[in-house]
Structures are given as C-alpha cells and as structure tokens.
Amino acid sequence: MFDKLKNAINHVVSSTSQKTIKEKDLTDILWKFELDLIENEVAQEVVDSIIDNIKNDLLMSKISRSIKTSTLIQNSISNKIQTIFSNVTDLDLIKSIRDNKKTGNPYSIIFVGINGTGKTTSVAKIAKMLLDNNLSVVIAAADTHRAGAIEQIATHATKLSIKLISQNYGADPAAVARDAILYATSHKIDVVLIDTAGRIQINKNLMDEISKVIRVIEPDLKLFVGDALAGNDTISQANEFMKTTNFDAFILNKVDADVKGGASLSIIHITKKPLLFIGVGQNYDDFLHFDYKLFISKLFS
C-alpha cells in the first residue's frame, strides 16, 4: 500500500543526502518531488502546502548548518503530514454508539457516495464489526433505485442474521430509513445502518434526494465511501459530497491495491474529516481502523 508515495519521499530525501548541494540542484529536486506528489494523486493544494513548508524550513535552516538538508526535508514533510492529521478530530465509533445507548435511541449511520465504491459491502463490514462488539444492528435498504440493490444488501443481512427493513423499488428512501429507525426504537436495537443509492455528484436531483433523507432522519453519523483506486476522481467526489451532505468521516476501499496513496491524504486535508476505516479485501473482516501514526511510519520507514 502507498508504495509510490513512499518512494517519492525516499527519493527526495536521498537526492539531498550529499554534504553540499547547490541551490539550483535543490530547486530541480523539489520540482521533481512536486510532480511526483501530483502523479501520486496528492491534491494540488496539499502539494503546495508541503513544498512551501519545505522551502520555509530550508530558509530558516540557513541560520544554522547543524542539520543535514536531507534530514531537514524528511522532518519537514513528516511534520506537515502530521499537521494535516492533527487538524482532524478522530472518531471512536464503538464508544460513540455505547455512549448513545444511554439516550435510549438507536444510533443511525447513513452511507453516501457514488456507485461502485463498495458502499453496500462497507455497510455489511461495519455491521459485522458491530456484532463482534456485542451491538445489535438493523439495516435499511434505502437504495431503491439501482436494480438488484435490495437483493444485494438482503444477501448480506441474511449471512449476518440481521433484520433488513425494505420497501419496493421506487419507494421514498427517506421513508425506508425512517421505518428502520422506528423499528430499531421499538425493538431496542443499538444501531441502524442506512444503505443509499449511489449518485453522481453532478446529478442535482439525486444529490437533493440524499439531502432530503439526511434532513428527515438526522443521522448520528454520515459516512462518505470512496474508492482509493479512483484517485483524483474520489477527491473530487468527496469535495462535492462534503458540500451537499457535510459528512462526518469517510471510508476508503481497495486500499490494499492502492500503490499511490495520495487520495487519503488529500481528502483529509480538503474536508478536515477523519478517514475512519479502510477496506483491504472482500471478506467482512477485511476492514481496518485507519491508524494515521502507522500510515506515517510506513511512509518514512
């Protein structure tokens, strides 16, 4: 995972490891590093921020020559990435749900994003994780547009022995979600997971529809689901869904196949929302809590 981003960082550090380096050479090295970051799907504003941070640190270092240029650059990049993560409040989902149980109301989670990002599979994976933590779950099949969507989520619900609330295709997604919350309330179920239709972010009608669902049910958590392999497209999607839904956190799937790694960093920087989970396979347990400290250590190992 993230091999190309790691290689880009290693290359700029190793390129400046010589004892003396001319200013022109350093300019060329940083230009190449900037291009490498862009090629690895790091958003331009993140690239600019990283490069500016390096240049400022290099300027300050002229006061003292006690630190090697390569070490300074590595520390500068590391500090900037850590700053990006420090500007985001992490979320302990299990703790939030358990705290919510005191209210006597179910904790509702809605999943948003475009088709093909693994949204429905993510619903099932989180359901499995919640069951493993002794929390009860009901699923709302609120994707009433895509053919086969209800059957797909029903298959997961059956495998996991979870109650599914659904209506016919063409039904109002907000009504389905509301029915699931009412069912959970009356049956003392801890969590409602709401699967919604994938929608292209430029389709105003569909985006308005998801806004309506959110207004009607007022979910406790809004999760955007993206595909790490889609790179810059996922960054654009996250930005648009942020404007429409103001999601609280996001999931990135197919991270196990993502050799670039720029999308996760870019979405966090742009939305100021945490990457909550990463999908690393098709099985229910192929779902990991994102550890930013581990992410940074891998980049600089």
N, C-alpha and C positions, 0 to 999 in steps of 0.2 A: 504494500500500500504506500502511496505517496512517494514512490521511488524517484520520479523525475524532479519533483520539488526539492527533495533531499539532495539529489545530485547537483542541482543548480546552486544550492547553498554551499555544498562542499567545493564546487568548482571556483566560486568567487573567493572563498577563504583560501584555498590552495594557491590561487593565482596571485595572491598578495602576501604569500608567506616568505618571499625573499626579503633580505635585510633592508635593501633600499629599492624603492620603486618610484619611477618618475611620475610626475603629475599627469602627463598625457596618457601614460600607460594605465594609470588608475582610472582616468576618465573613460577609457576604452573598456576596461574591465567592468566598470559599473554599468556602462551602456549595454554590454553583452548580458549582464545579470538582469537588467531591466527587461530585455527581450525574452530571456529565459522565463522570468516570472509571468510575463504576459502569455507566452506559449503554454505555460502550465496552468492557465485559466485563473490566474490571480487577477482580480478586477483592477482596472487602471488606477482608481483612487487609492487602493491598497498598495499597489506598486509605487506610486508617487510618494506615499507616506513612508514606506520602507526606505526608498532611495534618499529622500530628504533627511530621514533620521541618520542614515549612514554619513551623509555629507556634513551634517551638523556635528556629529561626533568626531569626524575627521578634522573639522575646523577647530574644535575645542582641543583636540589632542596635540595641536601644534605648540601649545603652551608647554607640554611635557612629552618627551620622546621615550618615556619609560615603558610604553606598551607597544607591542608589535602591531603593525597595520592589520594583519590577518586576524589577530585576537580581537582587536577593536571592532572590526567588521562583523565577526561572528557574534560578539556580545551585543552589538548594535541591532543586528537582525533578530537575535533571540529576545532582547528586551522589547523590541517593537511588537513582535508576535505575542509576547506575554501581556503587553499593554492592551492589545486587541481583545484578548480573552478576559482580562481583568475588568474591562468596561461592560461585561455581560454578567448578569446575575444568574447563577446556576440554579437548577431546579431539582429537588429530590421528590420525584413523583410519588413514590410509595409513602413517604412521610406526609406529603400534602393530602393524599387520599385518606390516610389514617386520621389525620387531624380533622378532616372534613366529616368523618363519621360522627363526631361529637354533635354536629348540627342536626343529624337525623335525616339529611337529604343525600341523595346519590351524587357522586362526583361525575360530572359529564365531560367527555373528551370528544371533540369533533376533529376529523381528519380532512384536510383540504389539499388540493394540488391538481395537476393535470393527469390525464390518463397515461398509464404505462409506467408510472414511477414506483409501483409496488405499494400503493396506498392500502388496498384491501388486505394484502399479505401483512402489512405493518399492523393493521387492526388485530389480526389473528395473533401475531407475535406478542403484541402488548397484552392481549387477553391471556395468553399462556403465561406470561411473566406475572401478571396479577394473580392468576390462580395459584402459581407457585409460591406466592406471598400470602396465601390464605385470604384472598379478597374475592368476593363474589362479583360476577360480571353479567351484563346483558348487552347484546349487540343490536343496534338499529340499522336496518338495511335501507338507508336513505338515498342510495344511488338508484333512483327509479327511472333513469334514462338509458343507460347502456344495456344492451341485450346481454343476458346471462349474468349480469352483476349480482342479482339477488341469489341466483343459484350458486354463484361462486362463494359469496360470504356464508350462505347456508351450509355449504360443504365444510367450511372451517368451523362453523358453530357446532355442527354435528360431531366432528372429530374431537372437539374440545368439550363436548357436552355442555354447551352454553345455550341459553334461551335466545332465540332470534325474534325480533319484532319486525314485521314487514307488511307491506301492502302490495297492491298490483302495480305494474309498470305504469308510469304516467301520474302516479299519486303525488301529492304535495310532500316534498322531502321534509319540510318543517313539521308536518302532521305526523310523519313516521317517527321523527326524533322526539316529538312531544309525547307520543304514545309510549315510547320506550322509557322515557323519564317517569311517566306516570306509573308504568308497570314496576319499575325499579323502586319507586317510592312506596308503593303498596306492598311489595314483596320484600322490603328491607334489603335490597341489593346495593352493594357498595359503589359500583361503577357502571356507567353507561358509555359504550363506545359507539360513535356515530360515523358510519362509513358514508361518504358523499360521492356524488358523481364527479369524475374528472372534468375539468373545464379548461379551455384555452384562455389564457389571461386577457386576450384581446376581445373575447366574446362578452359584451356588456350584459346581455340578458342572463347568461349563466352566472356571471360574477355578481350581478344584482340578486340572483336567487340565493347564492350562498350567504350573502349579506343578510337576506331576509331570515334564513334559518338561524343564523347567529343571533339576530335581534329577538327572534321568538323564544329560543331556548336558553339564551345567555349561558353558554357553556363555561365550565370552570377552566378548561384548557383548550386552546386552539393550536393544533399541530399541523404545520406545513410539511408535506412529504415530497422530497426531491430525489432525483437520480444523479448520483455523483458522476456518472459517465457522460451526462449531458453537458457538463461543464458550464460554459457561459450562458447557455440556454436556461439552466437551472438557476443561475444567479439572477437572470432577468425575470424568471417566473417568481422567484422568492420576493423580488423587489415589488412586483405588481400585486402579488397576494398580500404582501405586507400593507400596501396602500388600501386594499379592499377589506381585509379581514383583521389586520393588526394582530397576526398570530403571535403566540406566546413563546413558542420554541419550534424547532424543526428536527426532522429525521432525514438522514441521507442513506439511501440504499445503494447496493452494488459497490460499496466502499472497498470490498476485498479485491475488486478488479480495477480500482482507480489508481493508476500509477502516477497521475499528475498531482492531485491533492489541493489544487487552488480553490476549488468551489467551496469547500467547508470554511476556509479562512475568509473568503470574500463575503459569503452570506452572513457570517457572524459580524464582520466589520460593518457591512451595509445596513443590516437590520437591527443590530445590537441585541439580538436574541440568541439564546443558547442552542447549540447542537446537542440534542438530548440523547438520541440513540443513533447508532449506525447499523445498517443491515449488511451482513457479511456472508449471506447464503440464503437458501430457500427454506431450510428447516426452521421450525418455530424457535429453536434455541440459538439460531444464528443471528443474534440481536444483542448488541453490546451497548452499555452506557458509555458515552463518549468521554474519555479522560484527556483533557487538554494538556495536562502535565506529561502524560505518556506520548501524546502527539508531538510535543516539542522535543522531548528526549529522543524520539525516533528520527526527527529531522536533523538533529545535531549529533547523533551517535556516530 
